[in-house]
Amino acid sequence: MARPKNKEELLQQSAESYQKLLDLIDSIPKEKQQLAFPFEDRDKNIRDVVVHLHEWHNMALDWYQVGMRGDKPFMPAEGYTWRTTPELNLVIWQKYQETDLETAMELLNKTHHAETEIIAEHSNEELFTKKYYKWTNTTSLGAIFISSTTSHYEWAMKKIRKFKKAAGIK
């Protein structure tokens, strides 16, 4: 899928990728959705992938709120740099180990829709002009939301398809 270049494409691709992700998860029998991945990975099951997406939504939403009020957000998170995202992702993984898949899906749905609402409120110029907002540094607001929606959904689907294949799920 080509990277979105405007608001309409971003909203459409985000919605389509999100629905494809939901459909992919739904294509797995309920009793098998809880299975551990039969390969070595930080994420051990579908729930781990879903909460990872949710938490990155939360971070993007937080960056947005902090940045739009005129402050400088910690990106990706306080105490972490882009080079230390593997450590941050491990902390995210640990944070949600007591969360069940159903709750994880509800959390993801909530934050997906929160991001969609924000995207819809902005113009193409606001979304796709690099440095339009000082807090986005050298990138654009749209690029941040592409990373936390469409690109991340594609990553999640790739991982879940790998699970389906490895587990012999049709």
Phi, psi and omega in degrees: 000131180291146180296133179302140181245355178208173184303314182300314179295320180297313179297317181295312182292323178297314180296315182294315180294321179296315180295321177298321177298312179299317180297320179298314179297317179294338180285351179263128179307140184312315184292341179264348178294339181270352185296150174286146175296133180274035177212160182284127182194155175300312178279126187263348183196178182299320179305317180299321178294315182296315180290331175299312177300313180302314183292325176290327170300311180304317180295315179298319178296321178293315178304316182299310182299313180296312182296319183288341175271004174098003178262169179261114180287152171282118181236123008280328178201158180303130180089000182231153173242172177298332178286338181256022178298330175301320177293318177299316180297327176293320177297318177299313180304313181296322184301328189252016184294341178263005181270135177273165184298319181300314178295319179301318179295320178296318179297315180298316181300316181298313183284329174300313181292327177296318178294318180301318179298318179294314179304315182297335182282347187252154177278168175303317181299313180297324182280321193244008173268120178298140179064014178304317174254129183305322186291344180277002179060239185267002184250192178242160176300318178301319180297322178297315181287330173297315181299321184271352178242267190306311181296319181289325177295321178296318177301314182296317180295322178300317181292319181288324175297321177299318177299311181304313182295311182296328181272358179070030179269125182279000000 
